[in-house]
């Protein structure tokens, strides 16, 4: 087996929906990151074998988003590009795809990543409006058009909200937040526990920003080329919180009576892009690069969509087994914070034999020390642009392993639709 390494990574700031990135399409966000990533690493773009980008809500005007991103980033026409989609794990799917291509001798140098503009997920015509419009377009002459206008109903103005569809599961009929409420009920996780976890996420993210930890992975993004002061430097979802008082005042969103999930203990809807240079290890060294980390193993798992938040608990033992490792071998862990309750539920399965037997039919993997978990905060504070989040947690894990001079870490996340994804990485 060939060793596959991460050579470099870069991302935009992650910005809350309808803020500074609201008018910048996902393909522009992704292209700017690739341009800067290539520039900083002095990579001759002719050496790139393929561009692989994860994306969830593909813009209608940019079929095969990856190709648009590659061409806008001045990657040569001769370099192919492909878009992959595994919901929240789309970025990890891009990395896995590059890994598989390297193993199959189908390339040695890949630009992989994820891009998402959730602000621009469109509103859509409802079925009645769509059918009416199709009939109107088939009208022959003004008289038929006038008659069709008389058949127009005001209900046709009621749009279908694309974002709501993206954040819902058609199979089980639940929004993602409702699946989180199921976990809160089944695992007995209180609102107070969730808010406390969220507070920690914000505090750790604030400390990381103040300490300059994200400076190496975030490229300052110029919103308007004619206005230099329009440059954005940091993720804008991090709150300055000293306690849970403000979080406790927020209303529950998905379950009014007895609900626990709020906008404060769930990930933020966000726009952003993140990219990596992934290469075959020996080839990277021959090109003069010093790899940051090696992909030791990875795994994807499936589970009941109603319990999609437990994806990390299902995928992680598979990845650990492939790596011939245990939880005790992990120096750092990144679990994507789709919801605070989802992370807390996974931690309970990790540490409990009874829960692990119930859900996984195997002994517990072992307790994860909170001091090694999401040490720089997570999606509750930083945001969750679904196509790019997996790349962000991999990048953050790799950078933190090197900062702490540690060896191995786990990056894992739940996936809408009932899946999990887990990657084991080790420093080189």
C-alpha positions as CSV (number, residue, x, y, z in Angstrom):
1,X,0.0,0.0,0.0
2,X,1.2,3.5,-0.8
3,X,1.3,6.1,1.9
4,X,-1.0,9.1,1.3
5,X,-0.1,12.4,2.9
6,X,-1.5,15.8,3.5
7,X,1.0,18.3,2.4
8,X,-0.8,21.6,3.1
9,X,-4.2,23.0,3.8
10,X,-6.0,26.3,3.6
11,X,-9.5,27.6,4.1
12,X,-11.6,30.7,4.0
13,X,-13.0,32.1,7.2
14,X,-16.3,30.4,8.0
15,X,-19.0,33.1,8.0
16,X,-22.6,32.9,9.2
17,X,-25.3,32.6,6.6
18,X,-26.3,35.9,5.1
19,X,-23.2,37.7,6.2
20,X,-20.2,38.8,4.2
21,X,-20.2,35.7,1.9
22,X,-23.9,35.9,1.0
23,X,-23.2,37.2,-2.5
24,X,-20.1,35.0,-3.2
25,X,-20.9,31.7,-4.9
26,X,-19.3,28.5,-3.6
27,X,-17.3,28.2,-6.8
28,X,-15.7,31.6,-6.2
29,X,-14.9,30.7,-2.6
30,X,-13.3,27.4,-3.6
31,X,-11.3,28.9,-6.5
32,X,-9.8,31.7,-4.3
33,X,-8.6,29.1,-1.8
34,X,-7.0,26.9,-4.4
35,X,-5.3,29.9,-6.0
36,X,-3.8,30.9,-2.6
37,X,-3.0,27.3,-1.7
38,X,-1.1,26.7,-4.9
39,X,0.7,30.1,-4.6
40,X,1.8,29.6,-1.0
41,X,3.2,26.1,-1.8
42,X,4.8,27.1,-5.1
43,X,3.1,24.2,-6.8
44,X,3.3,24.1,-10.6
45,X,-0.4,23.4,-11.5
46,X,0.7,21.2,-14.4
47,X,1.7,18.6,-11.7
48,X,-1.9,18.3,-10.4
49,X,-3.5,15.1,-11.5
50,X,-7.1,15.9,-10.5
51,X,-9.2,18.3,-8.5
52,X,-11.8,16.6,-6.2
53,X,-14.3,18.8,-4.4
54,X,-17.0,17.9,-1.9
55,X,-20.3,19.9,-2.1
56,X,-23.8,19.2,-0.8
57,X,-26.1,21.9,-2.4
58,X,-24.7,22.2,-5.9
59,X,-25.6,25.6,-7.4
60,X,-27.9,25.1,-10.4
61,X,-25.6,27.3,-12.6
62,X,-22.5,25.2,-11.8
63,X,-23.1,21.6,-12.6
64,X,-20.0,19.7,-11.5
65,X,-18.9,22.4,-9.1
66,X,-15.4,21.1,-8.9
67,X,-14.8,21.8,-12.6
68,X,-16.0,25.4,-12.2
69,X,-13.7,25.8,-9.2
70,X,-10.7,24.4,-11.0
71,X,-11.1,26.6,-14.1
72,X,-11.7,29.7,-12.0
73,X,-8.5,28.8,-10.0
74,X,-6.5,28.8,-13.3
75,X,-5.9,25.1,-13.2
76,X,-5.2,23.9,-16.8
77,X,-8.0,22.6,-19.0
78,X,-6.2,19.3,-19.2
79,X,-6.6,18.6,-15.4
80,X,-9.9,16.9,-14.8
81,X,-12.2,17.7,-11.8
82,X,-15.0,15.9,-10.1
83,X,-17.5,16.8,-7.5
84,X,-18.4,14.2,-4.7
85,X,-21.3,14.2,-2.3
86,X,-21.7,12.4,1.0
87,X,-23.6,15.1,2.8
88,X,-21.6,16.4,5.8
89,X,-18.8,14.0,5.0
90,X,-18.4,15.3,1.4
91,X,-15.0,16.7,2.2
92,X,-13.8,13.4,3.6
93,X,-15.2,11.7,0.6
94,X,-12.9,13.9,-1.5
95,X,-9.9,12.9,0.5
96,X,-10.9,9.2,0.4
97,X,-11.3,9.4,-3.4
98,X,-7.8,10.8,-3.8
99,X,-6.5,8.1,-1.5
100,X,-8.1,5.4,-3.7
101,X,-6.8,6.9,-6.9
102,X,-3.3,7.0,-5.5
103,X,-3.6,3.3,-4.5
104,X,-4.8,2.6,-8.1
105,X,-1.9,4.4,-9.7
106,X,-4.3,7.0,-11.2
107,X,-2.4,10.0,-9.9
108,X,0.0,11.3,-7.3
109,X,-0.9,14.9,-6.7
110,X,-4.5,16.0,-5.9
111,X,-6.2,19.1,-4.8
112,X,-9.1,18.1,-2.6
113,X,-11.5,20.0,-0.5
114,X,-15.1,21.2,0.0
115,X,-17.0,24.3,-0.7
116,X,-20.5,25.5,0.3
117,X,-22.5,28.6,0.2
118,X,-25.6,27.9,2.3
119,X,-26.8,31.5,1.9
120,X,-27.4,30.8,-1.8
121,X,-29.3,27.6,-1.5
122,X,-32.3,28.6,-3.6
123,X,-36.0,29.0,-3.0
124,X,-38.0,26.8,-5.4
125,X,-41.4,26.9,-7.1
126,X,-43.9,24.6,-5.5
127,X,-45.5,21.9,-7.6
128,X,-48.7,23.9,-8.4
129,X,-46.6,26.9,-9.7
130,X,-44.3,24.6,-11.6
131,X,-47.2,22.9,-13.4
132,X,-48.9,26.2,-14.1
133,X,-45.8,27.8,-15.5
134,X,-45.2,24.8,-17.9
135,X,-48.8,25.1,-19.2
136,X,-48.4,28.9,-19.6
137,X,-45.2,28.5,-21.6
138,X,-47.1,26.1,-24.0
139,X,-49.9,28.6,-24.6
140,X,-50.4,29.6,-28.2
141,X,-51.2,33.3,-28.6
142,X,-52.3,36.0,-26.2
143,X,-55.8,34.7,-25.6
144,X,-54.6,31.4,-24.2
145,X,-52.1,33.3,-22.0
146,X,-54.9,35.5,-20.6
147,X,-57.0,32.4,-19.8
148,X,-54.1,30.8,-18.0
149,X,-53.5,34.0,-15.9
150,X,-57.0,33.5,-14.6
151,X,-56.1,30.1,-13.3
152,X,-53.1,31.4,-11.3
153,X,-53.5,30.9,-7.5
154,X,-51.9,32.9,-4.8
155,X,-50.7,29.7,-3.2
156,X,-48.3,29.4,-6.1
157,X,-46.3,32.3,-4.5
158,X,-45.5,30.0,-1.5
159,X,-42.0,28.8,-2.2
160,X,-40.2,25.6,-1.2
161,X,-37.3,26.5,1.0
162,X,-34.3,24.6,-0.4
163,X,-32.2,25.0,2.8
164,X,-35.0,23.2,4.8
165,X,-34.9,20.3,2.4
166,X,-31.1,20.1,2.6
167,X,-31.3,19.9,6.4
168,X,-34.0,17.3,6.4
169,X,-34.1,13.5,5.8
170,X,-36.7,12.4,3.3
171,X,-36.4,8.7,4.3
172,X,-37.2,9.2,8.0
173,X,-39.2,12.4,7.5
174,X,-37.2,14.3,10.1
175,X,-35.2,17.5,10.1
176,X,-31.7,17.1,11.5
177,X,-32.7,18.9,14.6
178,X,-35.4,16.4,15.3
179,X,-32.9,13.5,15.1
180,X,-30.9,15.4,17.8
181,X,-34.0,15.6,20.0
182,X,-34.3,11.8,19.7
183,X,-30.8,11.4,21.1
184,X,-31.5,13.9,23.9
185,X,-34.5,11.8,24.9
186,X,-32.9,8.3,24.5
187,X,-29.6,9.2,26.2
188,X,-31.2,11.4,28.9
189,X,-29.0,14.4,27.9
190,X,-30.3,17.6,29.4
191,X,-30.5,21.1,28.0
192,X,-28.0,22.2,30.6
193,X,-25.4,19.6,29.5
194,X,-25.8,20.7,25.9
195,X,-25.4,24.4,26.8
196,X,-22.4,23.7,28.9
197,X,-20.8,21.9,26.0
198,X,-21.6,24.8,23.6
199,X,-20.1,27.3,26.0
200,X,-16.9,25.3,26.0
201,X,-16.9,25.2,22.2
202,X,-17.1,29.0,22.0
203,X,-14.6,29.6,24.7
204,X,-12.0,27.3,23.2
205,X,-12.6,28.8,19.7
206,X,-12.1,32.3,21.1
207,X,-8.9,31.2,22.8
208,X,-7.7,29.7,19.6
209,X,-8.4,32.8,17.6
210,X,-6.8,35.1,20.2
211,X,-3.8,32.8,20.3
212,X,-3.4,32.9,16.5
213,X,-3.9,29.2,16.1
214,X,-6.1,29.6,13.0
215,X,-3.8,32.1,11.3
216,X,-1.9,29.4,9.3
217,X,-5.1,27.7,8.0
218,X,-7.3,30.7,7.2
219,X,-6.6,32.9,4.2
220,X,-7.8,36.5,4.6
221,X,-10.6,36.9,2.1
222,X,-11.1,40.1,0.1
223,X,-14.9,40.6,-0.3
224,X,-14.6,43.5,-2.7
225,X,-11.5,44.0,-4.8
226,X,-12.1,47.7,-4.8
227,X,-12.2,48.0,-1.1
228,X,-9.1,46.8,0.8
229,X,-10.8,47.2,4.1
230,X,-13.4,44.6,3.1
231,X,-11.0,41.8,3.9
232,X,-12.3,39.2,6.3
233,X,-9.7,37.5,8.6
234,X,-11.7,35.3,11.1
235,X,-14.6,33.0,11.5
236,X,-17.5,35.3,12.6
237,X,-19.7,32.9,14.6
238,X,-17.7,32.8,17.8
239,X,-19.4,34.4,20.8
240,X,-17.7,35.9,23.8
241,X,-19.4,34.0,26.6
242,X,-18.4,33.6,30.2
243,X,-21.3,31.4,31.3
244,X,-24.4,29.7,29.9
245,X,-26.9,32.5,30.9
246,X,-27.5,33.8,27.3
247,X,-27.6,30.2,25.9
248,X,-30.2,29.3,28.5
249,X,-32.6,32.1,27.3
250,X,-32.8,30.8,23.8
251,X,-36.0,29.0,22.7
252,X,-35.9,25.4,21.5
253,X,-36.3,25.1,17.8
254,X,-37.5,21.7,16.9
255,X,-39.6,20.5,19.8
256,X,-41.5,23.2,21.7
257,X,-42.7,21.1,24.7
258,X,-39.8,19.4,26.5
259,X,-37.3,20.2,23.7
260,X,-33.6,20.8,24.3
261,X,-32.0,21.8,21.0
262,X,-31.6,25.5,20.3
263,X,-29.7,27.7,17.9
264,X,-27.1,28.0,20.7
265,X,-26.3,24.3,21.1
266,X,-26.4,23.4,17.4
267,X,-23.9,24.2,14.7
268,X,-24.3,27.4,12.8
269,X,-25.5,27.5,9.1
270,X,-22.4,28.8,7.4
271,X,-20.6,29.7,4.1
272,X,-17.0,28.7,3.4
273,X,-14.5,26.6,1.6
274,X,-11.5,24.5,2.6
275,X,-8.8,22.8,0.5
276,X,-5.9,20.4,0.9
277,X,-2.9,19.2,-1.1
278,X,-3.0,15.4,-1.0
279,X,-0.1,13.4,-2.5
280,X,1.6,10.1,-2.5
281,X,4.3,10.4,0.2
282,X,7.5,9.6,-1.7
283,X,6.4,11.7,-4.6
284,X,5.7,14.6,-2.3
285,X,9.2,14.3,-0.8
286,X,10.7,14.1,-4.3
287,X,9.0,17.4,-5.1
288,X,10.6,19.0,-2.1
289,X,7.6,19.0,0.2
290,X,7.6,18.0,3.9
291,X,4.3,16.2,4.5
292,X,2.2,17.3,7.5
293,X,0.4,14.1,8.2
294,X,-0.2,10.6,6.8
295,X,-3.7,9.1,6.4
296,X,-3.4,6.0,8.5
297,X,-7.0,4.6,7.9
298,X,-10.5,5.7,7.3
299,X,-14.0,4.2,7.4
300,X,-17.6,5.1,6.5
301,X,-20.5,3.4,8.2
302,X,-24.3,3.3,7.8
303,X,-27.0,3.4,10.5
304,X,-30.7,4.3,11.1
305,X,-31.2,7.8,9.6
306,X,-33.3,8.7,12.7
307,X,-30.1,8.3,14.7
308,X,-27.7,9.8,12.2
309,X,-25.9,11.7,14.9
310,X,-24.3,8.5,16.2
311,X,-22.3,8.1,13.0
312,X,-19.0,8.7,14.7
313,X,-19.6,5.8,17.1
314,X,-20.3,3.5,14.2
315,X,-17.5,4.5,11.9
316,X,-14.7,5.0,14.4
317,X,-14.2,1.4,15.5
318,X,-13.9,0.4,11.9
319,X,-11.2,3.0,11.3
320,X,-9.4,2.0,14.5
321,X,-9.5,-1.7,13.6
322,X,-8.0,-0.9,10.2
323,X,-5.2,1.1,11.8
324,X,-4.7,-1.6,14.5
325,X,-5.1,1.1,17.1
326,X,-7.3,1.8,20.1
327,X,-8.8,5.0,21.6
328,X,-5.8,5.0,24.0
329,X,-3.5,5.6,21.0
330,X,-5.2,8.8,20.1
331,X,-3.6,12.0,21.2
332,X,-6.3,14.3,19.9
333,X,-9.9,13.9,18.7
334,X,-12.1,16.1,16.5
335,X,-15.8,15.2,16.5
336,X,-17.8,17.6,14.3
337,X,-20.3,19.5,16.5
338,X,-23.4,19.2,14.4
339,X,-25.3,19.4,17.7
340,X,-23.9,19.4,21.3
341,X,-26.2,16.5,22.1
342,X,-24.9,14.4,19.3
343,X,-21.3,14.7,20.4
344,X,-22.3,13.9,24.0
345,X,-24.3,10.8,22.9
346,X,-21.3,9.5,21.0
347,X,-19.0,10.0,23.9
348,X,-21.3,7.9,26.0
349,X,-21.3,5.1,23.5
350,X,-17.5,5.3,23.3
351,X,-17.1,4.8,27.1
352,X,-20.1,2.5,28.0
353,X,-20.0,-1.2,27.4
354,X,-23.8,-1.5,27.7
355,X,-24.5,1.3,25.2
356,X,-21.8,0.0,22.9
357,X,-23.3,-3.5,22.9
358,X,-26.8,-2.0,22.4
359,X,-25.9,0.1,19.4
360,X,-22.7,-1.4,18.0
361,X,-22.8,-5.0,19.2
362,X,-19.3,-4.8,20.5
363,X,-17.4,-3.7,23.7
364,X,-16.8,-0.1,24.4
365,X,-13.9,1.6,22.6
366,X,-12.9,3.6,25.6
367,X,-13.5,7.0,27.2
368,X,-12.3,10.1,25.4
369,X,-10.7,12.7,27.7
370,X,-12.4,16.0,27.2
371,X,-9.0,17.7,27.3
372,X,-8.1,16.1,23.9
373,X,-11.5,16.7,22.3
374,X,-12.1,19.6,20.0
375,X,-9.4,21.6,21.8
376,X,-10.0,24.6,19.5
377,X,-13.7,24.5,19.6
378,X,-15.9,23.1,16.9
379,X,-18.8,23.7,14.5
380,X,-21.1,25.2,17.3
381,X,-18.7,28.1,17.4
382,X,-17.0,28.0,14.1
383,X,-19.8,27.0,11.8
384,X,-20.8,24.1,9.6
385,X,-20.7,24.8,5.8
386,X,-21.7,21.2,5.1
387,X,-19.5,20.5,2.1
388,X,-16.4,21.9,3.7
389,X,-16.7,21.0,7.4
390,X,-14.9,17.6,7.1
391,X,-11.9,19.2,5.5
392,X,-11.8,21.8,8.3
393,X,-11.7,19.3,11.1
394,X,-9.0,17.2,9.3
395,X,-7.0,20.4,8.8
396,X,-7.4,21.5,12.4
397,X,-6.5,18.1,13.7
398,X,-3.3,17.9,11.6
399,X,-2.2,21.4,12.6
400,X,-2.9,20.8,16.3
401,X,-1.0,17.5,16.3
402,X,2.0,19.3,15.0
403,X,1.7,22.2,17.4
404,X,1.6,19.8,20.4
405,X,4.2,17.5,18.9
406,X,1.8,14.6,19.1
407,X,1.5,11.5,17.0
408,X,-2.0,10.4,16.1
409,X,-5.5,11.7,16.0
410,X,-9.1,11.0,15.0
411,X,-11.4,13.2,12.9
412,X,-15.0,12.0,12.7
413,X,-18.4,13.3,12.0
414,X,-22.0,12.3,11.6
415,X,-23.7,12.4,8.2
416,X,-27.2,13.3,7.4
417,X,-29.1,10.3,6.0
418,X,-27.6,7.9,8.6
419,X,-23.9,7.6,8.0
420,X,-20.6,8.2,9.9
421,X,-17.1,9.0,8.7
422,X,-13.9,8.6,10.6
423,X,-10.3,9.3,9.6
424,X,-7.2,8.3,11.6
425,X,-4.2,10.6,10.9
426,X,-0.6,10.5,12.1
427,X,2.1,13.1,11.9
428,X,5.1,12.4,9.6
